[in-house]
Amino acid sequence: MEVADRPQVIQVTYPCQVEAAPNGVRVDEVYVYRRDYAVTSEPLRYGFDVASP
């Protein structure tokens, strides 16, 4: 994935299929990745934040 700038956090959402959901209702999985500050040169590295909801 290419990311513009040098964000501290990247949030990625993924749509989930929901059975028998009313019209207009949707559910997304949310993944949060935080920048690894131990990496100081390009390319930057991000790690999955297990504490994200």
All heavy atoms as TSV, in Angstrom:
chain	resi	resn	atom	element	x	y	z
A	1	MET	N	N	0.846	-1.151	0.000
A	1	MET	CA	C	0.000	0.000	0.000
A	1	MET	C	C	0.905	1.232	0.000
A	1	MET	O	O	1.895	1.274	0.723
A	1	MET	CB	C	-0.875	-0.014	1.254
A	1	MET	CG	C	-1.565	1.274	1.509
A	1	MET	SD	S	-2.404	1.447	3.105
A	1	MET	CE	C	-3.211	-0.068	3.351
A	2	GLU	N	N	0.582	2.220	-0.783
A	2	GLU	CA	C	1.298	3.486	-0.764
A	2	GLU	C	C	0.478	4.496	0.015
A	2	GLU	O	O	-0.739	4.577	-0.154
A	2	GLU	CB	C	1.541	3.988	-2.181
A	2	GLU	CG	C	2.602	3.194	-2.902
A	2	GLU	CD	C	2.967	3.816	-4.225
A	2	GLU	OE1	O	2.970	5.058	-4.331
A	2	GLU	OE2	O	3.239	3.041	-5.148
A	3	VAL	N	N	1.146	5.240	0.873
A	3	VAL	CA	C	0.486	6.224	1.722
A	3	VAL	C	C	1.146	7.572	1.489
A	3	VAL	O	O	2.370	7.674	1.497
A	3	VAL	CB	C	0.621	5.824	3.213
A	3	VAL	CG1	C	-0.023	6.862	4.106
A	3	VAL	CG2	C	0.016	4.458	3.451
A	4	ALA	N	N	0.338	8.606	1.278
A	4	ALA	CA	C	0.866	9.948	1.108
A	4	ALA	C	C	1.293	10.502	2.456
A	4	ALA	O	O	0.664	10.229	3.480
A	4	ALA	CB	C	-0.188	10.848	0.483
A	5	ASP	N	N	2.379	11.258	2.473
A	5	ASP	CA	C	2.894	11.891	3.684
A	5	ASP	C	C	3.451	10.820	4.626
A	5	ASP	O	O	3.871	9.767	4.203
A	5	ASP	CB	C	1.814	12.740	4.343
A	5	ASP	CG	C	2.399	13.869	5.179
A	5	ASP	OD1	O	3.616	14.120	5.093
A	5	ASP	OD2	O	1.642	14.496	5.924
A	6	ARG	N	N	3.450	11.088	5.923
A	6	ARG	CA	C	3.975	10.159	6.926
A	6	ARG	C	C	3.001	10.079	8.108
A	6	ARG	O	O	3.333	10.471	9.217
A	6	ARG	CB	C	5.348	10.630	7.395
A	6	ARG	CG	C	6.376	10.723	6.273
A	6	ARG	CD	C	7.630	11.419	6.748
A	6	ARG	NE	N	8.392	10.634	7.675
A	6	ARG	CZ	C	9.366	9.789	7.346
A	6	ARG	NH1	N	9.683	9.623	6.091
A	6	ARG	NH2	N	10.021	9.140	8.264
A	7	PRO	N	N	1.789	9.565	7.881
A	7	PRO	CA	C	0.806	9.535	8.964
A	7	PRO	C	C	1.238	8.615	10.104
A	7	PRO	O	O	1.916	7.611	9.885
A	7	PRO	CB	C	-0.463	9.017	8.300
A	7	PRO	CG	C	0.038	8.217	7.140
A	7	PRO	CD	C	1.294	8.916	6.680
A	8	GLN	N	N	0.835	8.972	11.315
A	8	GLN	CA	C	1.143	8.145	12.484
A	8	GLN	C	C	0.245	6.922	12.540
A	8	GLN	O	O	0.645	5.868	13.028
A	8	GLN	CB	C	0.979	8.954	13.757
A	8	GLN	CG	C	1.957	10.084	13.877
A	8	GLN	CD	C	1.707	10.902	15.130
A	8	GLN	OE1	O	0.915	10.547	15.982
A	8	GLN	NE2	N	2.387	12.017	15.243
A	9	VAL	N	N	-0.985	7.083	12.058
A	9	VAL	CA	C	-1.976	6.013	12.127
A	9	VAL	C	C	-2.657	5.866	10.769
A	9	VAL	O	O	-2.967	6.862	10.123
A	9	VAL	CB	C	-3.047	6.320	13.202
A	9	VAL	CG1	C	-4.123	5.255	13.225
A	9	VAL	CG2	C	-2.412	6.454	14.566
A	10	ILE	N	N	-2.880	4.627	10.365
A	10	ILE	CA	C	-3.651	4.335	9.157
A	10	ILE	C	C	-4.850	3.500	9.579
A	10	ILE	O	O	-4.704	2.510	10.304
A	10	ILE	CB	C	-2.823	3.543	8.129
A	10	ILE	CG1	C	-1.628	4.368	7.678
A	10	ILE	CG2	C	-3.685	3.146	6.939
A	10	ILE	CD1	C	-0.664	3.593	6.801
A	11	GLN	N	N	-6.039	3.908	9.139
A	11	GLN	CA	C	-7.252	3.159	9.435
A	11	GLN	C	C	-7.771	2.576	8.124
A	11	GLN	O	O	-7.956	3.292	7.152
A	11	GLN	CB	C	-8.300	4.065	10.063
A	11	GLN	CG	C	-9.610	3.349	10.359
A	11	GLN	CD	C	-10.597	4.242	11.056
A	11	GLN	OE1	O	-10.256	4.902	12.028
A	11	GLN	NE2	N	-11.808	4.284	10.567
A	12	VAL	N	N	-8.007	1.276	8.124
A	12	VAL	CA	C	-8.499	0.579	6.944
A	12	VAL	C	C	-9.844	-0.034	7.301
A	12	VAL	O	O	-9.984	-0.671	8.348
A	12	VAL	CB	C	-7.519	-0.529	6.514
A	12	VAL	CG1	C	-8.047	-1.282	5.311
A	12	VAL	CG2	C	-6.150	0.052	6.238
A	13	THR	N	N	-10.838	0.173	6.446
A	13	THR	CA	C	-12.152	-0.437	6.681
A	13	THR	C	C	-12.429	-1.460	5.593
A	13	THR	O	O	-11.970	-1.333	4.459
A	13	THR	CB	C	-13.282	0.609	6.701
A	13	THR	OG1	O	-13.302	1.287	5.447
A	13	THR	CG2	C	-13.091	1.611	7.823
A	14	TYR	N	N	-13.174	-2.490	5.961
A	14	TYR	CA	C	-13.528	-3.562	5.042
A	14	TYR	C	C	-15.009	-3.859	5.238
A	14	TYR	O	O	-15.441	-4.165	6.357
A	14	TYR	CB	C	-12.678	-4.807	5.342
A	14	TYR	CG	C	-12.929	-5.933	4.389
A	14	TYR	CD1	C	-12.339	-5.938	3.131
A	14	TYR	CD2	C	-13.756	-6.983	4.734
A	14	TYR	CE1	C	-12.565	-6.976	2.241
A	14	TYR	CE2	C	-13.998	-8.023	3.851
A	14	TYR	CZ	C	-13.391	-8.004	2.608
A	14	TYR	OH	O	-13.627	-9.032	1.737
A	15	PRO	N	N	-15.815	-3.763	4.173
A	15	PRO	CA	C	-17.250	-4.017	4.320
A	15	PRO	C	C	-17.535	-5.486	4.614
A	15	PRO	O	O	-16.912	-6.372	4.050
A	15	PRO	CB	C	-17.831	-3.594	2.969
A	15	PRO	CG	C	-16.687	-3.666	2.017
A	15	PRO	CD	C	-15.443	-3.413	2.808
A	16	CYS	N	N	-18.478	-5.723	5.523
A	16	CYS	CA	C	-18.882	-7.088	5.885
A	16	CYS	C	C	-20.283	-7.360	5.339
A	16	CYS	O	O	-21.123	-6.468	5.288
A	16	CYS	CB	C	-18.935	-7.247	7.406
A	16	CYS	SG	S	-17.365	-6.983	8.206
A	17	GLN	N	N	-20.521	-8.593	4.977
A	17	GLN	CA	C	-21.840	-8.993	4.530
A	17	GLN	C	C	-22.696	-9.300	5.760
A	17	GLN	O	O	-22.253	-10.000	6.671
A	17	GLN	CB	C	-21.738	-10.220	3.643
A	17	GLN	CG	C	-22.990	-10.524	2.893
A	17	GLN	CD	C	-22.751	-11.606	1.855
A	17	GLN	OE1	O	-21.819	-12.393	1.976
A	17	GLN	NE2	N	-23.578	-11.642	0.842
A	18	VAL	N	N	-23.897	-8.740	5.794
A	18	VAL	CA	C	-24.787	-8.923	6.940
A	18	VAL	C	C	-26.064	-9.597	6.461
A	18	VAL	O	O	-26.677	-9.164	5.491
A	18	VAL	CB	C	-25.129	-7.564	7.594
A	18	VAL	CG1	C	-26.046	-7.748	8.779
A	18	VAL	CG2	C	-23.868	-6.843	8.008
A	19	GLU	N	N	-26.457	-10.667	7.152
A	19	GLU	CA	C	-27.686	-11.368	6.793
A	19	GLU	C	C	-28.888	-10.652	7.398
A	19	GLU	O	O	-28.862	-10.242	8.553
A	19	GLU	CB	C	-27.632	-12.802	7.297
A	19	GLU	CG	C	-26.550	-13.621	6.646
A	19	GLU	CD	C	-26.488	-15.034	7.192
A	19	GLU	OE1	O	-27.499	-15.502	7.756
A	19	GLU	OE2	O	-25.425	-15.650	7.062
A	20	ALA	N	N	-29.916	-10.511	6.616
A	20	ALA	CA	C	-31.196	-9.938	7.069
A	20	ALA	C	C	-31.039	-8.558	7.692
A	20	ALA	O	O	-31.678	-8.250	8.689
A	20	ALA	CB	C	-31.894	-10.894	8.034
A	21	ALA	N	N	-30.205	-7.728	7.113
A	21	ALA	CA	C	-30.035	-6.361	7.626
A	21	ALA	C	C	-31.084	-5.444	6.996
A	21	ALA	O	O	-31.389	-5.572	5.813
A	21	ALA	CB	C	-28.647	-5.845	7.300
A	22	PRO	N	N	-31.655	-4.528	7.784
A	22	PRO	CA	C	-32.605	-3.565	7.219
A	22	PRO	C	C	-31.912	-2.697	6.164
A	22	PRO	O	O	-30.691	-2.555	6.165
A	22	PRO	CB	C	-33.023	-2.708	8.418
A	22	PRO	CG	C	-32.569	-3.445	9.620
A	22	PRO	CD	C	-31.459	-4.344	9.203
A	23	ASN	N	N	-32.708	-2.123	5.271
A	23	ASN	CA	C	-32.164	-1.246	4.234
A	23	ASN	C	C	-31.324	-0.131	4.829
A	23	ASN	O	O	-31.701	0.474	5.828
A	23	ASN	CB	C	-33.293	-0.622	3.407
A	23	ASN	CG	C	-33.515	-1.369	2.113
A	23	ASN	OD1	O	-32.737	-2.241	1.752
A	23	ASN	ND2	N	-34.585	-1.020	1.425
A	24	GLY	N	N	-30.190	0.129	4.235
A	24	GLY	CA	C	-29.328	1.217	4.678
A	24	GLY	C	C	-28.370	0.855	5.799
A	24	GLY	O	O	-27.527	1.654	6.166
A	25	VAL	N	N	-28.467	-0.354	6.360
A	25	VAL	CA	C	-27.576	-0.759	7.441
A	25	VAL	C	C	-26.365	-1.462	6.831
A	25	VAL	O	O	-26.495	-2.317	5.969
A	25	VAL	CB	C	-28.280	-1.713	8.425
A	25	VAL	CG1	C	-27.301	-2.275	9.440
A	25	VAL	CG2	C	-29.411	-0.987	9.131
A	26	ARG	N	N	-25.194	-1.055	7.274
A	26	ARG	CA	C	-23.982	-1.726	6.822
A	26	ARG	C	C	-23.035	-1.900	7.986
A	26	ARG	O	O	-23.102	-1.178	8.979
A	26	ARG	CB	C	-23.313	-0.977	5.675
A	26	ARG	CG	C	-22.715	0.324	6.066
A	26	ARG	CD	C	-22.098	1.021	4.893
A	26	ARG	NE	N	-20.650	1.044	5.029
A	26	ARG	CZ	C	-19.863	1.626	4.179
A	26	ARG	NH1	N	-20.335	2.206	3.114
A	26	ARG	NH2	N	-18.569	1.612	4.370
A	27	VAL	N	N	-22.158	-2.869	7.872
A	27	VAL	CA	C	-21.190	-3.165	8.912
A	27	VAL	C	C	-19.811	-3.198	8.270
A	27	VAL	O	O	-19.634	-3.787	7.205
A	27	VAL	CB	C	-21.499	-4.527	9.581
A	27	VAL	CG1	C	-20.435	-4.882	10.607
A	27	VAL	CG2	C	-22.878	-4.513	10.213
A	28	ASP	N	N	-18.861	-2.522	8.905
A	28	ASP	CA	C	-17.489	-2.509	8.409
A	28	ASP	C	C	-16.547	-3.001	9.496
A	28	ASP	O	O	-16.723	-2.670	10.669
A	28	ASP	CB	C	-17.048	-1.093	8.017
A	28	ASP	CG	C	-17.746	-0.578	6.781
A	28	ASP	OD1	O	-18.217	-1.396	5.980
A	28	ASP	OD2	O	-17.817	0.646	6.612
A	29	GLU	N	N	-15.570	-3.807	9.093
A	29	GLU	CA	C	-14.476	-4.141	9.991
A	29	GLU	C	C	-13.506	-2.969	9.961
A	29	GLU	O	O	-13.296	-2.367	8.917
A	29	GLU	CB	C	-13.737	-5.391	9.509
A	29	GLU	CG	C	-14.548	-6.656	9.594
A	29	GLU	CD	C	-13.759	-7.821	9.056
A	29	GLU	OE1	O	-13.040	-8.470	9.849
A	29	GLU	OE2	O	-13.858	-8.081	7.852
A	30	VAL	N	N	-12.934	-2.630	11.094
A	30	VAL	CA	C	-11.981	-1.528	11.165
A	30	VAL	C	C	-10.639	-2.078	11.639
A	30	VAL	O	O	-10.556	-2.754	12.655
A	30	VAL	CB	C	-12.469	-0.424	12.138
A	30	VAL	CG1	C	-11.449	0.688	12.238
A	30	VAL	CG2	C	-13.814	0.115	11.693
A	31	TYR	N	N	-9.616	-1.773	10.868
A	31	TYR	CA	C	-8.251	-2.169	11.216
A	31	TYR	C	C	-7.428	-0.911	11.400
A	31	TYR	O	O	-7.491	0.008	10.571
A	31	TYR	CB	C	-7.630	-3.022	10.102
A	31	TYR	CG	C	-8.377	-4.300	9.844
A	31	TYR	CD1	C	-9.345	-4.382	8.858
A	31	TYR	CD2	C	-8.108	-5.431	10.598
A	31	TYR	CE1	C	-10.026	-5.562	8.620
A	31	TYR	CE2	C	-8.782	-6.618	10.367
A	31	TYR	CZ	C	-9.743	-6.667	9.375
A	31	TYR	OH	O	-10.413	-7.831	9.151
A	32	VAL	N	N	-6.681	-0.829	12.473
A	32	VAL	CA	C	-5.847	0.323	12.761
A	32	VAL	C	C	-4.386	-0.123	12.764
A	32	VAL	O	O	-4.032	-1.110	13.412
A	32	VAL	CB	C	-6.219	0.966	14.117
A	32	VAL	CG1	C	-5.283	2.097	14.466
A	32	VAL	CG2	C	-7.655	1.451	14.089
A	33	TYR	N	N	-3.576	0.599	12.032
A	33	TYR	CA	C	-2.136	0.333	11.957
A	33	TYR	C	C	-1.388	1.565	12.439
A	33	TYR	O	O	-1.710	2.677	12.038
A	33	TYR	CB	C	-1.718	0.001	10.516
A	33	TYR	CG	C	-2.382	-1.245	9.993
A	33	TYR	CD1	C	-3.619	-1.201	9.376
A	33	TYR	CD2	C	-1.766	-2.476	10.144
A	33	TYR	CE1	C	-4.227	-2.349	8.906
A	33	TYR	CE2	C	-2.371	-3.637	9.678
A	33	TYR	CZ	C	-3.605	-3.556	9.062
A	33	TYR	OH	O	-4.215	-4.695	8.604
A	34	ARG	N	N	-0.424	1.371	13.314
A	34	ARG	CA	C	0.385	2.474	13.841
A	34	ARG	C	C	1.802	2.382	13.299
A	34	ARG	O	O	2.344	1.291	13.137
A	34	ARG	CB	C	0.403	2.453	15.351
A	34	ARG	CG	C	-0.986	2.664	15.930
A	34	ARG	CD	C	-0.950	2.951	17.409
A	34	ARG	NE	N	-2.294	3.037	17.921
A	34	ARG	CZ	C	-3.055	4.124	17.861
A	34	ARG	NH1	N	-2.590	5.217	17.333
A	34	ARG	NH2	N	-4.280	4.117	18.350
A	35	ARG	N	N	2.377	3.545	13.043
A	35	ARG	CA	C	3.721	3.590	12.472
A	35	ARG	C	C	4.742	3.046	13.457
A	35	ARG	O	O	4.675	3.306	14.652
A	35	ARG	CB	C	4.071	5.024	12.090
A	35	ARG	CG	C	5.265	5.079	11.177
A	35	ARG	CD	C	5.411	6.401	10.537
A	35	ARG	NE	N	6.265	7.230	11.386
A	35	ARG	CZ	C	6.267	8.538	11.398
A	35	ARG	NH1	N	5.440	9.199	10.635
A	35	ARG	NH2	N	7.079	9.192	12.164
A	36	ASP	N	N	5.690	2.268	12.967
A	36	ASP	CA	C	6.778	1.709	13.755
A	36	ASP	C	C	7.897	2.750	13.786
A	36	ASP	O	O	8.568	2.984	12.780
A	36	ASP	CB	C	7.264	0.409	13.123
A	36	ASP	CG	C	8.374	-0.261	13.905
A	36	ASP	OD1	O	8.890	0.343	14.870
A	36	ASP	OD2	O	8.727	-1.396	13.542
A	37	TYR	N	N	8.088	3.398	14.927
A	37	TYR	CA	C	9.072	4.479	15.035
A	37	TYR	C	C	10.509	3.971	15.102
A	37	TYR	O	O	11.441	4.749	15.011
A	37	TYR	CB	C	8.758	5.375	16.233
A	37	TYR	CG	C	7.560	6.238	15.964
A	37	TYR	CD1	C	6.313	5.915	16.491
A	37	TYR	CD2	C	7.653	7.358	15.163
A	37	TYR	CE1	C	5.202	6.695	16.227
A	37	TYR	CE2	C	6.550	8.151	14.889
A	37	TYR	CZ	C	5.331	7.813	15.428
A	37	TYR	OH	O	4.235	8.583	15.157
A	38	ALA	N	N	10.698	2.665	15.214
A	38	ALA	CA	C	12.047	2.101	15.178
A	38	ALA	C	C	12.613	2.144	13.756
A	38	ALA	O	O	13.820	2.114	13.561
A	38	ALA	CB	C	12.041	0.671	15.696
A	39	VAL	N	N	11.730	2.236	12.760
A	39	VAL	CA	C	12.145	2.312	11.360
A	39	VAL	C	C	12.290	3.793	11.009
A	39	VAL	O	O	11.315	4.539	11.038
A	39	VAL	CB	C	11.118	1.635	10.436
A	39	VAL	CG1	C	11.517	1.770	8.984
A	39	VAL	CG2	C	10.951	0.185	10.812
A	40	THR	N	N	13.497	4.212	10.685
A	40	THR	CA	C	13.742	5.638	10.423
A	40	THR	C	C	13.979	5.950	8.950
A	40	THR	O	O	14.073	7.103	8.582
A	40	THR	CB	C	14.969	6.110	11.233
A	40	THR	OG1	O	16.092	5.304	10.892
A	40	THR	CG2	C	14.682	6.020	12.728
A	41	SER	N	N	14.095	4.922	8.104
A	41	SER	CA	C	14.308	5.174	6.678
A	41	SER	C	C	13.130	4.629	5.881
A	41	SER	O	O	12.323	3.854	6.380
A	41	SER	CB	C	15.613	4.520	6.231
A	41	SER	OG	O	15.544	3.121	6.417
A	42	GLU	N	N	13.059	5.057	4.641
A	42	GLU	CA	C	12.001	4.581	3.753
A	42	GLU	C	C	12.282	3.135	3.351
A	42	GLU	O	O	13.445	2.765	3.215
A	42	GLU	CB	C	11.927	5.467	2.507
A	42	GLU	CG	C	11.672	6.931	2.808
A	42	GLU	CD	C	10.281	7.205	3.336
A	42	GLU	OE1	O	9.358	6.424	3.046
A	42	GLU	OE2	O	10.109	8.193	4.044
A	43	PRO	N	N	11.328	2.285	3.131
A	43	PRO	CA	C	9.911	2.530	3.360
A	43	PRO	C	C	9.560	2.434	4.839
A	43	PRO	O	O	10.188	1.694	5.584
A	43	PRO	CB	C	9.223	1.411	2.579
A	43	PRO	CG	C	10.197	0.285	2.606
A	43	PRO	CD	C	11.569	0.949	2.595
A	44	LEU	N	N	8.580	3.215	5.232
A	44	LEU	CA	C	8.113	3.175	6.615
A	44	LEU	C	C	7.416	1.847	6.865
A	44	LEU	O	O	6.952	1.186	5.946
A	44	LEU	CB	C	7.145	4.324	6.879
A	44	LEU	CG	C	7.725	5.727	6.744
A	44	LEU	CD1	C	6.629	6.760	6.967
A	44	LEU	CD2	C	8.868	5.945	7.691
A	45	ARG	N	N	7.304	1.482	8.119
A	45	ARG	CA	C	6.644	0.229	8.473
A	45	ARG	C	C	5.533	0.535	9.476
A	45	ARG	O	O	5.703	1.322	10.391
A	45	ARG	CB	C	7.649	-0.730	9.092
A	45	ARG	CG	C	7.053	-2.101	9.337
A	45	ARG	CD	C	8.071	-3.066	9.840
A	45	ARG	NE	N	9.245	-3.029	8.957
A	45	ARG	CZ	C	10.402	-3.574	9.259
A	45	ARG	NH1	N	10.564	-4.179	10.401
A	45	ARG	NH2	N	11.411	-3.496	8.436
A	46	TYR	N	N	4.429	-0.132	9.282
A	46	TYR	CA	C	3.276	0.006	10.183
A	46	TYR	C	C	2.940	-1.362	10.761
A	46	TYR	O	O	3.086	-2.382	10.096
A	46	TYR	CB	C	2.055	0.547	9.421
A	46	TYR	CG	C	2.214	1.993	9.030
A	46	TYR	CD1	C	2.946	2.356	7.915
A	46	TYR	CD2	C	1.625	2.985	9.784
A	46	TYR	CE1	C	3.098	3.684	7.561
A	46	TYR	CE2	C	1.775	4.325	9.443
A	46	TYR	CZ	C	2.506	4.663	8.330
A	46	TYR	OH	O	2.666	5.972	7.996
A	47	GLY	N	N	2.491	-1.372	12.013
A	47	GLY	CA	C	2.108	-2.610	12.665
A	47	GLY	C	C	0.653	-2.553	13.098
A	47	GLY	O	O	0.136	-1.486	13.432
A	48	PHE	N	N	-0.005	-3.686	13.096
A	48	PHE	CA	C	-1.416	-3.784	13.479
A	48	PHE	C	C	-1.560	-3.445	14.957
A	48	PHE	O	O	-0.815	-3.919	15.794
A	48	PHE	CB	C	-1.930	-5.194	13.210
A	48	PHE	CG	C	-3.357	-5.390	13.579
A	48	PHE	CD1	C	-4.373	-4.753	12.877
A	48	PHE	CD2	C	-3.707	-6.208	14.631
A	48	PHE	CE1	C	-5.704	-4.931	13.220
A	48	PHE	CE2	C	-5.028	-6.398	14.999
A	48	PHE	CZ	C	-6.022	-5.756	14.283
A	49	ASP	N	N	-2.529	-2.599	15.280
A	49	ASP	CA	C	-2.815	-2.211	16.652
A	49	ASP	C	C	-3.860	-3.166	17.219
A	49	ASP	O	O	-5.047	-3.062	16.870
A	49	ASP	CB	C	-3.320	-0.774	16.696
A	49	ASP	CG	C	-3.539	-0.265	18.113
A	49	ASP	OD1	O	-3.571	-1.072	19.051
A	49	ASP	OD2	O	-3.692	0.951	18.274
A	50	VAL	N	N	-3.445	-4.107	18.048
A	50	VAL	CA	C	-4.364	-5.118	18.585
A	50	VAL	C	C	-5.397	-4.514	19.540
A	50	VAL	O	O	-6.412	-5.139	19.817
A	50	VAL	CB	C	-3.611	-6.262	19.290
A	50	VAL	CG1	C	-2.753	-7.015	18.298
A	50	VAL	CG2	C	-2.775	-5.754	20.434
A	51	ALA	N	N	-5.152	-3.311	20.029
A	51	ALA	CA	C	-6.101	-2.665	20.940
A	51	ALA	C	C	-7.206	-1.925	20.196
A	51	ALA	O	O	-8.124	-1.411	20.811
A	51	ALA	CB	C	-5.368	-1.678	21.847
A	52	SER	N	N	-7.131	-1.910	18.869
A	52	SER	CA	C	-8.178	-1.199	18.113
A	52	SER	C	C	-9.477	-1.982	18.182
A	52	SER	O	O	-9.477	-3.203	18.261
A	52	SER	CB	C	-7.747	-0.987	16.666
A	52	SER	OG	O	-7.589	-2.220	16.005
A	53	PRO	N	N	-10.581	-1.260	18.164
A	53	PRO	CA	C	-11.871	-1.933	18.269
A	53	PRO	C	C	-12.185	-2.797	17.070
A	53	PRO	O	O	-11.712	-2.612	16.021
A	53	PRO	CB	C	-12.868	-0.789	18.375
A	53	PRO	CG	C	-12.158	0.421	17.938
A	53	PRO	CD	C	-10.697	0.145	18.042
